[in-house]
Amino acid sequence: MHHIGTGISTISVLCAVWLGLLLAGASWTDARSRRISNKLVLAGALTGLALNTLLPVGDGLFSAAPGGLGFSGALGGGAVGLGLLLPFYLLRIMGAGDVKLMAMVGSFLGPASILGAVLMALLAGGILALAVAFWKGIVRSTLANVRSMLINTLLSALSGPAKPIERLPAAPAATLPYALAIAAGTVGQILLARDGHALFL
C-alpha cells in the first residue's frame, strides 16, 4: 500500500506539472496575441479525461487522497467549467478561448473542485481588471460601463427589451489576458485542495 500511495502521489505531482505547463502556455499566448490555442485546450482536455479514467479511484488528481474521478467525473468537471463561464462569453466579457480553457481545467479537477477554481479565477480576474483600470486611469469610465450594463439588463428583465443605450467602450476585462486569472485560480484551488482547506473538494 505504501508503494501504491507513493506512486499515486508522484503521478499527482506530474499531473500538476503538466496542467501547469498547459496553463503557462495558454497564458503566454493570451498575453501576446489574445488567443488561446484550440490544440492546447484539446490536448489538455483529453489528458484530463484519460488520467481521471485510467488512474486508481480517489478523491481527485490533486486532493489529499489523490486518484481518478472516473470518466464521468472528468466529463462533468469540463461541463461545469464550460457552463459557469459561458454567460460571460455571451455577455462578451470573456473570449471563447477562456471558456474552453476553464472547461479543460474542469476535466482535471472534476465538477466539485472546478467550482472553487472558477470562483478564485473570477476573483483574480477582478483584481487584474482593477489593476489595469488604475494603471490606465479609466476606473471611472469602467464603473460607469458596468453600471449601465446592469441597469439595462434589469430593465430588460422587468419590461422586455429596453431602449438601446449609447454603446460604451469595452470594459477592460474584455481585453484582459484572462488565461492568467484562470491559471491563478486553478493553482490556488489545487494548493487549497492538497491541504484539505478548499471550499469545494
VMD Tcl script that draws the C-alpha trace (Angstrom):
set ca {
  {0.00 0.00 0.00}
  {2.87 2.36 0.82}
  {4.36 1.89 -2.64}
  {0.98 2.35 -4.32}
  {0.28 5.53 -2.36}
  {3.72 6.90 -3.16}
  {3.21 6.12 -6.84}
  {-0.16 7.86 -6.94}
  {1.31 10.87 -5.13}
  {4.08 11.09 -7.71}
  {1.52 10.88 -10.50}
  {-0.42 13.69 -8.81}
  {2.68 15.89 -8.89}
  {3.28 15.05 -12.54}
  {-0.35 15.89 -13.32}
  {0.09 19.24 -11.60}
  {3.25 19.95 -13.59}
  {1.54 19.06 -16.87}
  {-1.50 21.18 -16.09}
  {0.81 24.00 -15.04}
  {2.62 23.83 -18.37}
  {-0.68 23.92 -20.25}
  {-1.85 26.96 -18.29}
  {1.52 28.67 -18.71}
  {1.34 28.12 -22.48}
  {-2.21 29.44 -22.64}
  {-1.31 32.48 -20.52}
  {1.71 33.24 -22.71}
  {-0.18 33.19 -25.99}
  {-3.16 35.01 -24.48}
  {-0.90 37.79 -23.17}
  {0.90 38.11 -26.53}
  {-1.94 37.77 -29.03}
  {-5.19 37.43 -27.01}
  {-5.58 33.92 -28.40}
  {-5.59 30.50 -26.78}
  {-4.71 27.54 -28.94}
  {-7.55 25.09 -29.55}
  {-4.95 22.34 -29.94}
  {-3.56 23.11 -26.48}
  {-7.04 23.06 -24.96}
  {-7.97 19.82 -26.72}
  {-4.73 18.11 -25.68}
  {-5.30 19.18 -22.09}
  {-8.93 18.07 -22.04}
  {-8.09 14.65 -23.45}
  {-5.29 14.27 -20.90}
  {-7.62 15.18 -18.04}
  {-10.20 12.68 -19.23}
  {-7.59 9.94 -19.66}
  {-5.93 10.49 -16.27}
  {-9.18 10.52 -14.35}
  {-10.36 7.42 -16.20}
  {-7.20 5.30 -16.03}
  {-5.79 6.12 -12.59}
  {-6.98 4.26 -9.46}
  {-10.11 5.75 -7.96}
  {-9.57 8.56 -5.46}
  {-10.84 11.98 -4.42}
  {-9.33 13.77 -7.42}
  {-5.97 14.16 -9.08}
  {-4.86 16.94 -6.72}
  {-6.64 16.06 -3.48}
  {-5.11 14.93 -0.20}
  {-6.13 11.38 -1.24}
  {-5.20 11.57 -4.95}
  {-6.82 9.35 -7.52}
  {-9.03 9.42 -10.59}
  {-12.64 10.62 -10.58}
  {-13.62 8.39 -13.48}
  {-14.66 9.36 -16.99}
  {-17.99 10.80 -15.85}
  {-16.28 12.89 -13.17}
  {-13.83 14.38 -15.65}
  {-16.55 14.98 -18.22}
  {-18.75 16.56 -15.57}
  {-15.92 18.85 -14.50}
  {-15.45 20.01 -18.07}
  {-19.17 20.64 -18.45}
  {-19.36 22.63 -15.20}
  {-16.33 24.72 -16.14}
  {-17.84 25.44 -19.54}
  {-21.29 26.21 -18.17}
  {-20.12 28.57 -15.44}
  {-18.15 30.82 -17.81}
  {-20.48 30.58 -20.81}
  {-22.65 33.52 -19.63}
  {-19.55 35.73 -19.51}
  {-18.82 34.82 -23.12}
  {-22.40 35.59 -24.14}
  {-22.07 38.98 -22.43}
  {-18.78 39.49 -24.29}
  {-16.86 39.83 -21.06}
  {-14.64 36.86 -21.93}
  {-13.48 35.22 -25.10}
  {-14.38 31.73 -26.28}
  {-10.83 30.60 -25.59}
  {-11.16 31.50 -21.92}
  {-14.35 29.45 -21.59}
  {-12.79 26.45 -23.33}
  {-9.69 26.74 -21.15}
  {-11.80 26.56 -18.00}
  {-13.59 23.52 -19.40}
  {-10.16 21.93 -19.92}
  {-9.25 22.65 -16.31}
  {-12.54 21.08 -15.27}
  {-11.56 17.81 -16.94}
  {-8.63 17.65 -14.50}
  {-10.38 18.92 -11.35}
  {-13.85 17.40 -11.62}
  {-17.24 19.03 -11.01}
  {-16.70 19.97 -7.35}
  {-13.19 21.44 -7.41}
  {-13.84 23.37 -10.62}
  {-16.37 25.47 -8.68}
  {-13.60 26.69 -6.39}
  {-11.26 27.27 -9.32}
  {-13.89 29.35 -11.13}
  {-14.59 31.48 -8.05}
  {-10.89 32.09 -7.49}
  {-10.34 32.83 -11.18}
  {-13.14 35.41 -11.13}
  {-11.59 37.00 -8.05}
  {-8.17 37.07 -9.71}
  {-9.73 38.48 -12.88}
  {-11.43 41.25 -10.90}
  {-8.18 42.21 -9.23}
  {-6.41 42.15 -12.59}
  {-9.10 44.31 -14.20}
  {-8.93 46.86 -11.39}
  {-5.15 46.96 -11.60}
  {-5.31 47.63 -15.35}
  {-8.04 50.24 -14.86}
  {-5.99 52.09 -12.26}
  {-2.87 51.85 -14.41}
  {-4.69 53.29 -17.43}
  {-6.61 55.84 -15.37}
  {-10.02 54.63 -16.55}
  {-11.59 53.48 -13.29}
  {-14.48 55.96 -13.52}
  {-15.43 55.04 -17.09}
  {-15.15 51.34 -16.27}
  {-17.53 51.66 -13.31}
  {-19.93 53.70 -15.46}
  {-19.83 50.95 -18.10}
  {-20.65 48.25 -15.56}
  {-23.44 50.39 -14.03}
  {-25.08 50.96 -17.43}
  {-24.86 47.26 -18.30}
  {-26.54 46.29 -15.02}
  {-29.32 48.88 -15.41}
  {-30.01 47.82 -19.00}
  {-30.10 44.16 -18.01}
  {-32.50 44.90 -15.14}
  {-34.82 46.95 -17.39}
  {-34.83 44.19 -19.98}
  {-35.75 41.61 -17.36}
  {-38.57 43.73 -15.93}
  {-40.20 45.17 -19.03}
  {-38.86 43.41 -22.07}
  {-36.14 44.81 -24.32}
  {-35.10 48.24 -23.09}
  {-34.33 51.16 -25.32}
  {-30.85 50.88 -26.71}
  {-28.33 52.77 -24.63}
  {-25.33 54.51 -26.01}
  {-22.62 51.96 -26.60}
  {-19.81 52.45 -24.12}
  {-16.18 51.47 -24.57}
  {-15.48 47.84 -23.81}
  {-14.68 47.11 -20.21}
  {-11.01 46.38 -19.54}
  {-11.92 42.82 -18.51}
  {-12.97 42.12 -22.09}
  {-9.45 42.82 -23.34}
  {-7.52 41.20 -20.50}
  {-5.48 38.04 -20.96}
  {-7.95 36.14 -18.78}
  {-5.93 32.94 -19.03}
  {-3.70 34.49 -16.34}
  {-6.67 34.72 -13.97}
  {-7.74 31.17 -14.80}
  {-4.23 29.93 -14.11}
  {-4.09 31.77 -10.79}
  {-7.50 30.47 -9.72}
  {-6.59 26.91 -10.68}
  {-3.28 26.96 -8.82}
  {-4.99 28.41 -5.76}
  {-7.67 25.71 -5.80}
  {-5.10 22.92 -6.20}
  {-2.98 24.20 -3.31}
  {-6.00 24.52 -1.01}
  {-7.27 21.08 -2.05}
  {-3.93 19.49 -1.26}
  {-4.08 20.93 2.27}
  {-7.74 19.98 2.68}
  {-8.77 23.63 3.05}
  {-10.57 24.16 -0.24}
  {-14.17 25.34 -0.08}
  {-15.10 22.85 -2.82}
  {-13.36 19.45 -2.90}
}
mol new
graphics top color blue
foreach p $ca { graphics top sphere $p radius 0.5 }
foreach p [lrange $ca 0 end-1] q [lrange $ca 1 end] { graphics top cylinder $p $q radius 0.2 }
display resetview
